[in-house]
Amino acid sequence: MPSYLVEVYLPRSRASEACATGCRARAAAEELSREGVSIRYVRTTFLPDDEMCFHLFEAASAKVVEDASSRAELGRARVLPAIEAS
């Protein structure tokens, strides 16, 4: 399943919200998955110096990730295809 990165602006002054946004992203993906949509939340990473929060998903399409982001109320988000390398 392809990976997608959701990029969201999160000011340093609201850093405490990073964990909450990750929880909402996970819950939205789980809800969609229960509805039969192919999506899995992977992780959230917050970069306070850049004031950016990234949510990584595996999903059937970018549209599915956009739906999850909307349900999670992540705000204005950019969804990008991502390639995981080890």
C-alpha positions as CSV (number, residue, x, y, z in Angstrom):
1,M,0.0,0.0,0.0
2,P,1.4,3.4,-0.9
3,S,2.5,5.9,1.9
4,Y,1.4,9.5,2.2
5,L,2.7,12.3,4.4
6,V,0.3,14.9,5.6
7,E,2.0,18.2,6.3
8,V,0.3,20.6,8.7
9,Y,1.5,23.9,10.1
10,L,1.6,23.8,13.9
11,P,3.1,26.8,15.7
12,R,5.6,26.2,18.5
13,S,3.3,27.9,20.9
14,R,0.8,25.1,20.3
15,A,3.4,22.3,20.5
16,S,1.3,20.5,23.2
17,E,-1.3,19.8,20.5
18,A,1.0,17.6,18.4
19,C,0.1,14.5,20.4
20,A,-3.6,15.3,20.2
21,T,-3.5,15.7,16.4
22,G,-1.8,12.4,16.1
23,C,-4.5,10.8,18.2
24,R,-7.2,12.3,16.0
25,A,-5.3,11.2,12.9
26,R,-5.1,7.6,14.2
27,A,-8.8,7.6,15.2
28,A,-9.9,8.9,11.8
29,A,-7.9,6.2,10.0
30,E,-9.3,3.5,12.3
31,E,-12.9,4.8,11.6
32,L,-12.4,4.8,7.9
33,S,-10.8,1.3,8.1
34,R,-13.9,0.0,9.9
35,E,-16.0,1.4,7.1
36,G,-14.0,-0.8,4.6
37,V,-11.5,1.9,3.4
38,S,-7.9,0.8,2.9
39,I,-5.9,3.1,5.3
40,R,-3.5,2.8,8.2
41,Y,-2.1,5.5,10.4
42,V,1.7,5.0,10.9
43,R,3.0,7.9,13.1
44,T,3.1,11.6,13.8
45,T,6.3,13.7,13.9
46,F,6.4,17.3,15.1
47,L,9.3,19.6,14.2
48,P,9.0,22.5,16.7
49,D,11.8,24.6,15.2
50,D,10.1,24.4,11.8
51,E,6.6,24.6,13.3
52,M,5.5,21.6,11.2
53,C,3.7,18.5,12.1
54,F,3.8,15.4,9.8
55,H,1.4,12.5,9.9
56,L,2.3,9.4,8.0
57,F,-0.3,7.1,6.6
58,E,-0.5,4.0,4.3
59,A,-3.6,4.2,2.1
60,A,-5.1,3.2,-1.2
61,S,-4.9,6.9,-2.5
62,A,-4.2,10.5,-1.5
63,K,-8.0,11.1,-1.5
64,V,-8.4,8.6,1.3
65,V,-5.7,10.4,3.3
66,E,-7.4,13.7,2.6
67,D,-10.6,12.3,3.9
68,A,-8.9,11.1,7.1
69,S,-7.2,14.5,7.5
70,S,-10.6,16.2,7.2
71,R,-12.2,13.9,9.8
72,A,-9.3,14.4,12.1
73,E,-9.7,18.2,11.8
74,L,-6.0,18.7,11.1
75,G,-6.7,22.0,9.5
76,R,-5.1,23.2,6.2
77,A,-3.0,20.1,5.2
78,R,-0.9,19.2,2.3
79,V,-0.9,15.5,1.3
80,L,2.2,14.2,-0.4
81,P,3.2,10.7,-1.7
82,A,6.1,9.4,0.4
83,I,8.7,6.7,-0.1
84,E,9.8,4.9,3.1
85,A,13.4,3.7,2.9
86,S,15.3,1.7,5.5
